[in-house]
Amino acid sequence: MPKETKQKLVISATVKTTEEAKKLLDDLEVLKNEYKLNISLSVGTLLIA
């Protein structure tokens, strides 16, 4: 059986509204469940203007 390889994919996203943020989180949850992914989120920059 071939050895399982893991890949790290880094995605950057910018959202402007809470609705966009919720949609992004919902989409990530679907991907997580469908492909059995480990997803971690971090906020690099939070700009409130």
Biotite code that builds the C-alpha atoms (Angstrom):
import biotite.structure as struc

atoms = struc.array([
    struc.Atom([0.000, 0.000, 0.000], chain_id="A", res_id=1, res_name="MET", atom_name="CA", element="C"),
    struc.Atom([1.483, 3.404, -0.950], chain_id="A", res_id=2, res_name="PRO", atom_name="CA", element="C"),
    struc.Atom([2.450, 5.732, 1.850], chain_id="A", res_id=3, res_name="LYS", atom_name="CA", element="C"),
    struc.Atom([-0.081, 8.465, 2.471], chain_id="A", res_id=4, res_name="GLU", atom_name="CA", element="C"),
    struc.Atom([1.304, 11.919, 1.814], chain_id="A", res_id=5, res_name="THR", atom_name="CA", element="C"),
    struc.Atom([0.035, 15.076, 3.430], chain_id="A", res_id=6, res_name="LYS", atom_name="CA", element="C"),
    struc.Atom([0.003, 18.437, 1.767], chain_id="A", res_id=7, res_name="GLN", atom_name="CA", element="C"),
    struc.Atom([-0.432, 21.823, 3.364], chain_id="A", res_id=8, res_name="LYS", atom_name="CA", element="C"),
    struc.Atom([-2.483, 24.298, 1.404], chain_id="A", res_id=9, res_name="LEU", atom_name="CA", element="C"),
    struc.Atom([-2.489, 27.911, 2.545], chain_id="A", res_id=10, res_name="VAL", atom_name="CA", element="C"),
    struc.Atom([-5.354, 30.049, 1.361], chain_id="A", res_id=11, res_name="ILE", atom_name="CA", element="C"),
    struc.Atom([-5.756, 33.754, 1.971], chain_id="A", res_id=12, res_name="SER", atom_name="CA", element="C"),
    struc.Atom([-9.191, 35.327, 1.857], chain_id="A", res_id=13, res_name="ALA", atom_name="CA", element="C"),
    struc.Atom([-10.472, 38.824, 2.421], chain_id="A", res_id=14, res_name="THR", atom_name="CA", element="C"),
    struc.Atom([-14.040, 39.408, 3.484], chain_id="A", res_id=15, res_name="VAL", atom_name="CA", element="C"),
    struc.Atom([-15.714, 42.781, 3.834], chain_id="A", res_id=16, res_name="LYS", atom_name="CA", element="C"),
    struc.Atom([-18.922, 41.882, 5.648], chain_id="A", res_id=17, res_name="THR", atom_name="CA", element="C"),
    struc.Atom([-20.012, 39.458, 8.320], chain_id="A", res_id=18, res_name="THR", atom_name="CA", element="C"),
    struc.Atom([-22.252, 37.826, 5.702], chain_id="A", res_id=19, res_name="GLU", atom_name="CA", element="C"),
    struc.Atom([-19.213, 37.117, 3.516], chain_id="A", res_id=20, res_name="GLU", atom_name="CA", element="C"),
    struc.Atom([-17.335, 35.747, 6.525], chain_id="A", res_id=21, res_name="ALA", atom_name="CA", element="C"),
    struc.Atom([-20.235, 33.442, 7.402], chain_id="A", res_id=22, res_name="LYS", atom_name="CA", element="C"),
    struc.Atom([-20.453, 32.193, 3.797], chain_id="A", res_id=23, res_name="LYS", atom_name="CA", element="C"),
    struc.Atom([-16.707, 31.487, 3.770], chain_id="A", res_id=24, res_name="LEU", atom_name="CA", element="C"),
    struc.Atom([-16.927, 29.565, 7.048], chain_id="A", res_id=25, res_name="LEU", atom_name="CA", element="C"),
    struc.Atom([-19.917, 27.583, 5.767], chain_id="A", res_id=26, res_name="ASP", atom_name="CA", element="C"),
    struc.Atom([-18.029, 26.695, 2.567], chain_id="A", res_id=27, res_name="ASP", atom_name="CA", element="C"),
    struc.Atom([-14.984, 25.594, 4.577], chain_id="A", res_id=28, res_name="LEU", atom_name="CA", element="C"),
    struc.Atom([-17.191, 23.416, 6.780], chain_id="A", res_id=29, res_name="GLU", atom_name="CA", element="C"),
    struc.Atom([-18.616, 21.689, 3.677], chain_id="A", res_id=30, res_name="VAL", atom_name="CA", element="C"),
    struc.Atom([-15.098, 21.030, 2.343], chain_id="A", res_id=31, res_name="LEU", atom_name="CA", element="C"),
    struc.Atom([-13.972, 19.801, 5.754], chain_id="A", res_id=32, res_name="LYS", atom_name="CA", element="C"),
    struc.Atom([-16.806, 17.294, 5.966], chain_id="A", res_id=33, res_name="ASN", atom_name="CA", element="C"),
    struc.Atom([-16.749, 16.193, 2.325], chain_id="A", res_id=34, res_name="GLU", atom_name="CA", element="C"),
    struc.Atom([-13.009, 15.588, 2.077], chain_id="A", res_id=35, res_name="TYR", atom_name="CA", element="C"),
    struc.Atom([-12.273, 14.837, 5.752], chain_id="A", res_id=36, res_name="LYS", atom_name="CA", element="C"),
    struc.Atom([-9.859, 17.747, 6.010], chain_id="A", res_id=37, res_name="LEU", atom_name="CA", element="C"),
    struc.Atom([-8.198, 19.266, 9.025], chain_id="A", res_id=38, res_name="ASN", atom_name="CA", element="C"),
    struc.Atom([-8.880, 22.971, 8.745], chain_id="A", res_id=39, res_name="ILE", atom_name="CA", element="C"),
    struc.Atom([-7.507, 25.610, 11.053], chain_id="A", res_id=40, res_name="SER", atom_name="CA", element="C"),
    struc.Atom([-8.218, 29.297, 10.794], chain_id="A", res_id=41, res_name="LEU", atom_name="CA", element="C"),
    struc.Atom([-6.170, 32.220, 11.929], chain_id="A", res_id=42, res_name="SER", atom_name="CA", element="C"),
    struc.Atom([-6.697, 35.919, 11.553], chain_id="A", res_id=43, res_name="VAL", atom_name="CA", element="C"),
    struc.Atom([-3.598, 37.728, 10.371], chain_id="A", res_id=44, res_name="GLY", atom_name="CA", element="C"),
    struc.Atom([-5.073, 41.188, 9.981], chain_id="A", res_id=45, res_name="THR", atom_name="CA", element="C"),
    struc.Atom([-8.333, 42.574, 11.232], chain_id="A", res_id=46, res_name="LEU", atom_name="CA", element="C"),
    struc.Atom([-9.124, 46.027, 9.911], chain_id="A", res_id=47, res_name="LEU", atom_name="CA", element="C"),
    struc.Atom([-12.232, 47.775, 11.111], chain_id="A", res_id=48, res_name="ILE", atom_name="CA", element="C"),
    struc.Atom([-12.901, 51.030, 9.292], chain_id="A", res_id=49, res_name="ALA", atom_name="CA", element="C"),
])
